Each structure stands twice: as C-alpha cells, then as structure tokens.
Amino acid sequence: MPDRGMGVQHRTENGRDYVQSPSPTGCTVAIGGTDTARVDVLIIQSDIDKARKMANTLVEVVEPKVPQR
C-alpha cells in the first residue's frame, strides 16, 4: 500500500497482516487475506481521528469474513 501522506503502519495480529495508511482526506486499512487477495477499507473524512476510528470499526466487522491463508 502506498504512503498517502502520513506514513504507513504495518502490524500482524492473530496471524493476519494489516496495513494502515492515513492521509489528509481519510484513512485506508488493508486486511491481508490470501496470497492473491486482500480487502481494503477506505474512509473519506477530514478528521483523521474519526477516519481511523471508523476504519478500525469496519475492519472489526469485515475481518472475520475475509479468507485467510
């Protein structure tokens, strides 16, 4: 995932890779799936803290449905 202006944070949790890339216009979180697939959650919101919170909330809902390697 490219740096959208505010850095890129990588983390692994419960065997799954996540990448977060905030920007001045929102926040994107990528959820690692299989070797050929991932799910991106994109929030457009000028308040970066709100964008991160909304993205993380959606990730919690979507993550259990994403196939894992």
C-alpha positions in Angstrom: 0.0 0.0 0.0 1.4 3.4 -0.9 2.1 6.2 1.6 -0.8 8.5 1.3 1.0 11.4 3.0 1.1 10.4 6.7 3.1 7.2 6.8 2.2 3.5 6.6 1.9 1.4 9.6 2.2 -2.4 9.4 1.0 -4.9 12.0 0.3 -8.6 12.4 -2.5 -9.8 14.7 -3.8 -13.3 15.1 -1.8 -14.4 12.1 -3.2 -11.8 9.8 -1.3 -8.8 8.3 -2.8 -5.3 8.4 -1.6 -2.1 6.8 -2.9 1.3 7.7 -2.3 4.4 5.6 -3.8 7.7 6.9 -4.0 10.8 4.7 -5.2 14.3 5.0 -8.5 13.2 3.5 -9.1 9.9 5.3 -7.7 6.5 6.2 -7.2 3.2 4.4 -6.7 -0.1 6.2 -5.8 -3.2 4.2 -6.7 -6.6 5.6 -4.4 -9.5 4.4 -6.3 -12.4 3.0 -4.8 -15.0 0.7 -1.6 -14.8 -1.3 -3.6 -13.1 -4.1 -6.3 -11.2 -2.3 -6.8 -8.5 0.3 -9.7 -6.3 1.5 -9.2 -2.5 1.7 -11.4 -0.4 4.0 -11.3 3.3 2.9 -12.9 6.1 4.9 -13.1 9.6 3.4 -13.2 12.1 6.3 -11.3 15.3 7.0 -11.0 14.5 10.7 -8.2 11.9 10.8 -9.0 10.6 14.2 -12.6 9.9 13.2 -11.5 8.3 9.9 -9.2 5.9 11.8 -11.9 5.0 14.3 -14.4 4.4 11.6 -12.0 2.3 9.5 -11.0 0.2 12.6 -14.7 -0.4 13.4 -15.4 -1.6 9.9 -12.3 -3.8 9.9 -13.6 -5.5 13.1 -16.9 -6.3 11.2 -15.3 -7.3 7.9 -12.2 -9.2 9.1 -14.0 -12.5 10.2 -15.4 -12.8 6.7 -12.1 -12.5 4.9 -10.4 -15.8 3.9 -7.1 -16.4 5.4 -4.1 -18.3 4.1 
